[in-house]
């Protein structure tokens, strides 16, 4: 299937379904017309990792901190847009044989999962006792807000916790996550997860005293490593 066709179908399907869910949710607070508008706008904004919102007062989505529908849909959109269309094409082509995914797709998926999980754990620990963020809210909201905060630095820009209330260590972590960003050929920015993954593999091989950087039993060419380090 042509990449352009995959991009169009995938984008319309993801944004359309998310817009419908968000519209149904927002309409409960602001009526159907405004709710539909907000649903479509935020679905497109989240999928494109743009971070623009219509809530106003620089509050982003803090009013929906404990809302599972808004949080989960926005997070899913951010990740969906940030995986990269080449990865999606690989899935479409090889969805029945996961072991046949391209090296690029495997690397992107592993680094994406690694960043999400490690960011979640780090933010949860750093902010757990912070009275301005997680300390005084229910456990369910703690988990939801932490997951959202770990996801949105993929250059998405939304937030459900007040940024000015986060600890300096958390802000530094978010800067690192934003620097890494999303994946190649995606809607997000940053140096890209694949680049970060190649650097990790190269550093690991150097520490082990190995002459070659090997990933999934395949040797990475030196020019790939040089490009990653140059970025």
Secondary structure, 3 states (H helix, E strand, C coil): CCHHHHHHHHHHHHHHHHHHHHHHHHHHHHCHHHHHHHHHHHHHHHHCCCCCCCCCCCCCCHHHCCCHHHHHHHHHHHHHHHCCHHHHHHHHHHCCCHHHCCHHHHHHHHHHHHHHHHHHHHHHHHHCCCCCCCCCCCHHHHHHHHHHHHHHCCCCCCCCCCHHHCCHHHHHHHHHHHHHCCCCCCCCCCCCHHHHHHHHHHHHHHHCCCCCCEECCEECCHHHHHHHHHC
